[in-house]
């Protein structure tokens, strides 16, 4: 088996189409920190947008940051 290197051209970032409602929601929650083995406050940032093709909202987690790490 051999590895082959390929070159991928980067495409310019597309802007959001008109009428698409995209926004971010930040929530602070108490979650279990496996590394510290205790419950700690965590800041979760979700990207939320409307998908007109399926007439539904979709959201996904963009970032997770332990609040202690920010201090």
N, C-alpha and C positions, 0 to 999 in steps of 0.2 A: 504494500500500500504506500502511495506517495502523496505528499501534500502539494497542492498547487496554489500559488498566490494569484489572486485576482484583484483587479482594480475596480473600485466602485466609485462612480462619480456622485458627488453630493448634490442633491437637488435643492433648489432654493426653498426656504420655508414658506409654506402657503399661509395666507392670512385667513382668518375665519370668514366664511361667507356672510353676506348681509342677512340680518334677521336671526342669526344664531345667538342665543343667549348663553354665554359662557361666563361663569364666575367661580370664585373660590370660597370655600367655607372652612373656617378654622374651629376646631373643637379641642378642648382640653379635657382629658379623661384620665381616670386612675386605671392603669394597666399593670399587669405583672411583668416585672423586668427579670428575665431569666438570668442575666449576668450577675445582677446584684441580689437575686432571690428575695425580692420584696416588691410590694406594690408602690408604684411611683407615678407622679403626674406626667402625662405625655401630651404633646401638642401634635394634633393630626390635621393635615391640610388636604382637603378634597377638592378636585376640579369637578364642577357640575356643569352640564350643558344639555340643551334640548336637541333631540334627534328627530327632525321632522319626518323622515322616512318611516319611522316606526311609531311616531307620536308618543314618545316617552322621554323621560329624563334619564341620563346616565351619569354616574359619578365613579371616580376612582381615586384611590389614595395617592397623592403626589409626594408627600413627605411626612416623616414621623421623627419627632425630636423629643428626647427626654428633657423635661424642664430643668432638671438639675444641671444638665450639660450646658444650658444657656447661661447659667449664673456664674 
